[in-house]
């Protein structure tokens, strides 16, 4: 009882600490039911070690809640199990982790030592009493709770709350996350990428002869990625003290361009993803740090492009080569040599490793050694969170209220790094490198999180306006081209995705091989940044506004505000760019999985996908036969999508029949009841037709390699599709599953099915808005609906989103034409011809 009560109290704390604003009662109810089920199952059992099991469960879940809350505090999202692979990296940045722990987080763990005493006494008490519960209690109570939980989750999922639970409820989120670990790579593809998409991206990213094209041609390129450099410190005076005097001076140089509305764009890999995005102009992975997930993939990014144009490309960083898997990933990124901590004389350590001043000084000989023209990519370290600088480097005189705060410490750290950059620039001049080198400097990501209450309050007070996501993610980009009179501040909204096309334009080099999702900032008016970390997928920043997608995945719970006035924006004004953000990221994910190249795969032509043969199609005036002959006839009529019914036998196998009621009597002249697989397979079908079993269907498909089967499985749909996948893997890519409820999508997609149809005949209570949201967030082949719903507004709404819609069952051309005019793409039919 004590553990149960304390656990439920921790659920309440968890809801608070993970920022759940909407549907708190629903999420609490589901979590509490999970907890009650677990504890009753344990305590009502006959297991002699029940107290130890219960206490272990309590401790494990407390640790998970603690980890979730800490991770959420920094990343505004819950962690994935896949991140366990990064525990080594976490251990190396222990000070940074400790810096983001809130004292309230410790409430998840603080009781455990005291409960050890309680648990020990409880074990003795249980052993002494040897109480055994009656069977009806031992089995009945957990079963009742499990049934209640199942009913609640089903009702909520049907009512459109499945996404809410999957994103925010403790047990549901981690269960889905666990299942996703077994998701095949093919199943993870998130979008079809067409030749038109490729042409569009090339057109918007490349400039033949635009502003500043080629002004750096033939020069060296030195790119410096500065740890934690936020834009608010640029040209900032703290009580009369210039925070970044050297960067400010560099910006004012006649040969410099300053981009002041430039934003970070990260995935799971933080600093390493800033590198990947900047060098490749692709969105980063959200499953694993990109350098880990795609370490063996050769992307056509900046190092390779410059090497193809005669450059030498090296990377320099004064930390451990294996951190963020850099040493494994860099060769395929195109870097010829990695100068790491092992190549430097590490003296005074600041933050994680080699201090920035020593890093720059010791890097100079390597730059001089490089064959020219060279491309050097340098990554600083000293301004890494938690910004603990030796006292002798505390140059900024802080107000009492800012001492020993993250904000105050950051000002000291970034001032030190600025000083190191200033000294380095002077050394470049002395060594004769400055006048023939294009220099680009940008921040990797924010330093001070707006999700931390202390940071948010201090920054809001200091800046005089709300410190929100846009201020947090705003980093500077400075590009210096020696000898050019180009001084300008560019205030277009842009991000790290845009660095590659912008710098290529300046260097006068074209990307002939890869694809870039960014734009040349100097030669575009398209100002748009799609975020997916900290701000969730669907969030964006454009020249006017910021849209922040709600964590529960419900669009109407989101918020938006104008960049300049901070005033709220009507969410309807954000729909177009919200959809664009999701589409852009999905398409980039597709490209990412192709290694920056393409293997376009389509169904066999658009015309052949407009009609679906319903239950095999009509034959001799009969429908729902699901016979081999009906498939043959439909195929000869030109149909290549053929729906087949599946139903379970008494021995839990699948056969192709619409139902065991009148159909088994109608087609086989046997009494109406459920039969076994062998009994069904041995029936004689009317007219000498051949009934279908999965074996016969697979054989038929092997003889018709351009045909696709649309499944209609009665009963356990997920289990049926699992069996089809395991027993007929050679035809899986030509099986198009139909799902009947939103929660079926994830497990079926995880099996590797590429084309999924969401059919709505069991989802009449799900609103159009919920269906649109689901379709936007999940890759579907199509959505199918009854004729009555197809007469409404939903088909055109889906059409505007680029989502195919089908309706069933249509057998006359007049109705077909009417529905086509209403936005319907295709039709399930018994007798229409292709």
Secondary structure, 3 states (H helix, E strand, C coil): CHHHHHHHHHHHHHHHHCCCCCCHHHHHHHHHHHHHHHHHHHHCCCCCCHHHHHHHHHHHHHHHHHHHHHHHHHHCCCCCHHHHHHHHHHHHCHHHHHHCCCHHHHHHCCCHHHHHHHHHHHHHHHHHHCCCCCHHHHCHHHHHHHHHHHHHHHHHHHCCCHHHHHHHCHHHHHHHHHHHCCCCCHHHCCCCCCHHHHHHHHHHHCCCCCCCCCCCCCCEEEEEEECCCCHHHCCCEECCEECCHHHHHHHHCCCEEEEEEEECCCCCCCHHHHHHHHHHCCCCCCCCCHHHHCCCCCCCCHHHHHHHCCCEEEEEECCCCCHHHHHHHHHHHCCCEEECHHHCCCCCEECCEECHHHHHHHHHHHHHHCCCCEEEEEECCCCCCCCCCCHHHCCCCCCHHHCCCHHHHHHHHHHHHHHHHHHHHHHHHHCCCHHHEEEEEEECCCCCCCCCHHHHHHHHHHHCCCCCHHHHHEEEEEEECCCCCCCEEECCCEEHHHHHHHHHHHHCCCCCCCCCCCCCHHHCCCCEEECCCCCCCCCEEECCEEEECCCCCCHHHCEEEECCCCCECCHHHHHHHHHHHHHHHHHHHHHHHCCCCCCCCCCCCCHHHCEEEHHHCCECCECCCCEHHHHHHHHHCCCCEEEEEEEECCCCCEECCCCCCHHHHHHHCCCCCCCCHHHHHCCCCHHHCCECEHHHHHHHHHHCCCCEEEEEECCCHHHHHHHHHHHCHHHHHHEEEEECCCCHHHHHHHCCCCCEEEECCCCCCCCHHHHHHHHHHCCCCEEEEEHHHHCCCHHHHHHHCCCCEEEECCCCHHHHHHHHHCCCCEEEECCCCC
